[in-house]
Amino acid sequence: MKKIGLVGGTGPESTLMYYKILNREIDRLTDGKAMPDLAIESVDFRRAWDYVTKGETDLLFDYLREKVECLRKGGADYISLTAVTMHVVFDELVRATQVPMVSIPLAVCNEVVSKGCKKVALLGTVFTMEHDFMKKDLREAGVEVVVPDASERKLIGRRIYEELEQGIVKDSTREELLQIIRRMMETEDIDGVILGCTELPLILSYSNCPVRCFNAVEIHINGLIQLAMR
């Protein structure tokens, strides 16, 4: 079993999902014979988020690089960031550390393309929705990516930061998000929606989305499982 290193804490709720699902699924796939060899290097969410909101990506890179190096020295064969927003410095981390890292944007892109979707909505933090790092692979693969309008982006970002990051899940928030998705189905003619924040699966899922849903956490974890079990 390969050792997986997770840069966690951004936020704690999604890190818990990674830990629990990786253990549960590998245990199931091995008929109860094995669980993964995992290491988690947890960051200060408030510090990392402050770097993001201030546009201090150089400081974010330095901070995350320390965490990646700790995991590498601890024997991790593959390393992953457990937050989509932190992927703004993913390419730089790969170049600087020469560590095999598993990209959420690329994993999601491969899944979207495999399902034949041509136009997808991207939901996530305001930073993720307004920057290019989650869209680039998809566009290069010929998939059109659209985001909610400015007021909707602000609402989604606020709900993620003030509620989901704290593990707070409200039916009223779920309905707000579903209304945005329905609106984009009608006005943007989307044929899929990407849950592009690793806390969004706490509130949205295949069972309640009105259009094909791409859960970034599940897609990423499936890729990690394949690598761990090589």
C-alpha positions in Angstrom: 0.0 0.0 0.0 1.4 3.4 -1.0 1.5 6.1 1.6 -0.8 9.1 1.0 0.0 12.5 2.4 -2.8 15.1 2.9 -2.3 18.8 3.4 -5.4 19.3 5.5 -7.1 21.9 7.6 -8.4 24.0 4.8 -11.0 23.5 6.2 -11.2 20.8 8.9 -14.6 19.5 7.7 -13.3 18.5 4.3 -10.2 17.0 5.9 -12.4 14.8 8.0 -14.2 13.6 4.8 -10.9 12.7 3.2 -9.7 10.7 6.2 -13.0 8.9 6.8 -13.7 8.0 3.1 -10.2 6.9 2.3 -10.2 4.5 5.3 -13.7 3.2 4.7 -13.4 2.6 1.0 -10.0 1.0 1.0 -11.2 -1.3 3.9 -14.2 -2.2 1.7 -12.2 -2.7 -1.4 -9.7 -5.0 0.3 -12.6 -7.0 2.0 -11.5 -5.8 5.4 -7.9 -6.7 5.0 -6.2 -3.3 4.8 -6.6 0.4 5.5 -4.5 3.1 4.0 -1.2 4.4 5.3 -2.0 8.1 5.8 -0.3 11.2 7.0 -2.0 14.5 7.5 -0.2 17.8 7.8 -2.8 20.3 9.0 -2.4 24.0 8.2 -3.9 27.0 10.1 -7.0 27.7 8.0 -7.2 31.3 9.2 -3.7 32.0 8.1 -4.0 30.3 4.8 -7.3 32.0 4.0 -5.8 35.4 5.0 -3.1 34.8 2.4 -5.8 34.0 -0.2 -8.0 37.0 0.5 -5.1 39.4 0.4 -3.7 37.9 -2.8 -0.5 37.0 -1.0 0.1 33.8 -3.1 3.8 33.9 -2.5 3.3 33.6 1.2 0.7 30.9 0.6 3.1 29.0 -1.5 5.9 29.2 1.2 3.5 28.0 3.8 2.1 25.1 1.8 5.5 24.1 0.6 6.6 23.6 4.3 3.7 21.2 4.7 4.4 19.3 1.5 8.1 18.9 2.5 7.1 17.6 5.9 4.9 14.9 4.3 7.6 14.0 1.8 10.2 13.6 4.6 7.6 11.5 6.4 7.6 9.0 3.5 4.5 10.0 1.6 4.5 8.5 -1.9 1.7 10.8 -3.1 0.6 14.1 -1.7 -2.7 16.0 -2.1 -4.1 19.3 -1.1 -7.6 18.8 0.4 -9.0 22.2 -0.7 -9.7 23.5 -4.2 -8.8 27.1 -3.4 -5.3 26.1 -2.3 -4.7 24.8 -5.9 -3.9 28.4 -6.9 -0.3 27.5 -6.1 -0.5 23.8 -7.1 1.7 24.0 -10.2 4.4 26.0 -8.3 4.4 23.4 -5.5 4.9 20.6 -8.0 7.8 22.4 -9.7 9.5 23.4 -6.4 9.1 20.1 -4.5 9.3 17.5 -7.3 6.8 15.5 -5.3 4.1 13.4 -7.0 0.9 15.4 -6.3 -2.6 14.7 -7.3 -4.5 17.6 -8.8 -8.2 18.2 -8.0 -8.8 20.3 -11.1 -7.3 17.7 -13.4 -9.1 14.8 -11.8 -12.4 16.7 -12.1 -11.7 17.6 -15.7 -11.1 14.0 -16.6 -14.4 13.0 -15.0 -16.4 15.7 -16.7 -14.9 14.8 -20.1 -15.5 11.1 -19.5 -19.2 11.9 -19.0 -19.5 13.9 -22.2 -20.5 17.2 -20.6 -20.0 20.3 -22.8 -21.0 23.2 -20.5 -20.7 23.1 -16.8 -21.3 25.5 -13.9 -18.5 25.9 -11.3 -19.5 26.5 -7.7 -16.9 27.2 -5.0 -15.3 30.0 -3.1 -15.4 33.4 -4.7 -11.7 33.1 -5.3 -12.1 29.8 -7.1 -15.0 30.9 -9.2 -13.3 34.2 -10.3 -9.8 32.7 -11.0 -8.7 30.3 -13.7 -6.9 27.4 -12.0 -10.1 25.3 -11.7 -11.2 26.1 -15.3 -8.0 25.8 -17.3 -7.9 22.0 -17.8 -11.6 22.0 -18.7 -11.3 24.7 -21.3 -8.3 23.1 -22.8 -10.4 19.9 -23.1 -13.1 21.8 -24.9 -15.5 22.1 -22.0 -17.2 25.5 -21.5 -17.1 26.7 -17.8 -19.6 29.3 -16.5 -19.9 30.7 -13.0 -22.9 32.3 -11.1 -23.4 36.1 -11.4 -21.7 38.5 -9.0 -24.4 38.5 -6.3 -24.7 34.7 -6.4 -21.0 34.3 -6.1 -21.0 36.5 -3.1 -23.8 34.6 -1.5 -22.1 31.2 -2.2 -18.8 32.4 -0.8 -20.5 33.7 2.4 -22.3 30.5 3.0 -19.1 28.4 2.5 -17.1 30.6 4.8 -19.6 31.3 7.6 -21.5 28.0 7.6 -20.0 25.0 5.8 -16.4 25.6 7.0 -17.9 25.4 10.5 -19.8 22.2 9.8 -23.1 24.1 9.7 -25.6 22.7 7.2 -28.9 24.5 6.7 -31.9 23.5 4.6 -32.4 27.2 3.7 -28.8 27.4 2.3 -29.3 24.2 0.3 -32.3 25.7 -1.3 -30.5 28.9 -2.1 -27.7 26.9 -3.9 -30.3 24.8 -5.7 -32.1 27.9 -6.9 -28.8 29.2 -8.4 -28.2 25.8 -10.2 -31.8 25.8 -11.5 -31.4 29.4 -12.8 -28.1 28.4 -14.6 -29.8 25.4 -16.1 -32.5 27.7 -17.6 -30.4 30.7 -18.6 -27.0 29.2 -19.3 -28.1 25.7 -20.5 -25.6 23.9 -18.4 -25.4 20.1 -18.5 -23.5 19.7 -15.3 -22.4 21.4 -12.1 -19.0 21.1 -10.4 -18.9 21.2 -6.6 -15.6 23.1 -6.7 -15.2 23.5 -3.0 -14.5 20.5 -0.8 -17.1 21.6 1.7 -20.0 21.8 -0.8 -20.6 18.0 -0.7 -21.7 18.6 2.9 -24.9 20.2 1.5 -25.2 19.2 -2.2 -25.1 15.7 -3.7 -26.0 13.5 -6.6 -29.4 12.9 -4.9 -30.5 16.5 -4.6 -28.9 18.3 -7.6 -31.2 18.8 -10.6 -28.4 18.4 -13.1 -25.4 16.0 -13.3 -23.2 16.7 -10.3 -19.4 16.4 -10.1 -18.3 16.0 -6.5 -14.7 17.2 -6.4 -14.0 15.4 -3.1 -15.3 12.0 -4.3 -13.5 12.3 -7.7 -10.2 13.3 -6.0 -10.5 10.5 -3.4 -11.2 7.9 -6.1 -7.9 8.9 -7.7 -6.0 8.7 -4.5 -7.5 5.2 -3.8 -6.2 4.0 -7.1 -2.7 5.3 -6.4 -2.7 4.0 -2.8 -3.6 0.5 -3.9 -1.1 0.1 -6.7 
